[in-house]
Amino acid sequence: MKILGIDEAGRGPVLGPLVVCGAVIPQDKIVILERMGIKDSKKLTPARRNVLARKIRKMAECHVVKITAQDIDNLRAKDVNLNEIEKIAMIKIINMADADSVIIDSVDVDPARLTRQIKEVVGDDMDVKAEHGADDKYIPVAAASIVAKVERDIEIEKLSRQYKKIGGMGSGYPSDPRTKAFLEKFEYHELPDFVRKSWATVEKLKEKK
């Protein structure tokens, strides 16, 4: 029995990609991963996440889908909301993975609706379960959350190095003063391509300028 856990990192930030990860864990390896200290990525330090991500990749079949800021903006311009964008990535991962069942950290306020929508696409052969807080309850989802977070951190670190001379770009979250300061350094048409221009933070900046 192989269980696929799916989670994402970078849903809220105005900078960088949205990373969705699926980790396929054989049932008999779940206890080993639990003993290793696999838990929701938000409860781990960056150093610990990096160590565990390497171990997870050795023990699990991992599938990572990175959705760029430009892709997000283009899809949102076509009235495809963020939940739909993530759902497309989830279905792609399910189709790539060799698993008997899937557990998803629900992006929908109604997990039953997400379960239904995914099943409509992948068919009845796959056992699908979407839950809020699944990264806190299920090891395969926690493993996916760690790999997704590490992958996104790598992308942000690469971008940050390019802008160190102008004070860096912060965490990428709209509430981060360093991120706001970074965005304010550019005219709207000069914004780098990793900025999500469809975010309210950038729209406000455009109006202000």
Stockholm file with secondary structure:
# STOCKHOLM 1.0

chainA/1-209         MKILGIDEAGRGPVLGPLVVCGAVIPQDKIVILERMGIKDSKKLTPARRNVLARKIRKMAECHVVKITAQDIDNLRAKDVNLNEIEKIAMIKIINMADADSVIIDSVDVDPARLTRQIKEVVGDDMDVKAEHGADDKYIPVAAASIVAKVERDIEIEKLSRQYKKIGGMGSGYPSDPRTKAFLEKFEYHELPDFVRKSWATVEKLKEKK
#=GR chainA/1-209 SS CEEEEEEEECSSCSBSCEEEEEEEEEGGGHHHHHHTTCCCGGGSCHHHHHHHHHHHHHHSEEEEEEECHHHHHHHHHTTCCHHHHHHHHHHHHHHHSCCSEEEEECCSSCHHHHHHHHHHHHCTTSEEEEETTHHHHCHHHHHHHHHHHHHHHHHHHHHHHHTGGGTCCTTSCTTCHHHHHHHHTSCGGGCCTTBCTTSHHHHHHHHHC
#=GC SS_cons         CEEEEEEEECSSCSBSCEEEEEEEEEGGGHHHHHHTTCCCGGGSCHHHHHHHHHHHHHHSEEEEEEECHHHHHHHHHTTCCHHHHHHHHHHHHHHHSCCSEEEEECCSSCHHHHHHHHHHHHCTTSEEEEETTHHHHCHHHHHHHHHHHHHHHHHHHHHHHHTGGGTCCTTSCTTCHHHHHHHHTSCGGGCCTTBCTTSHHHHHHHHHC
//
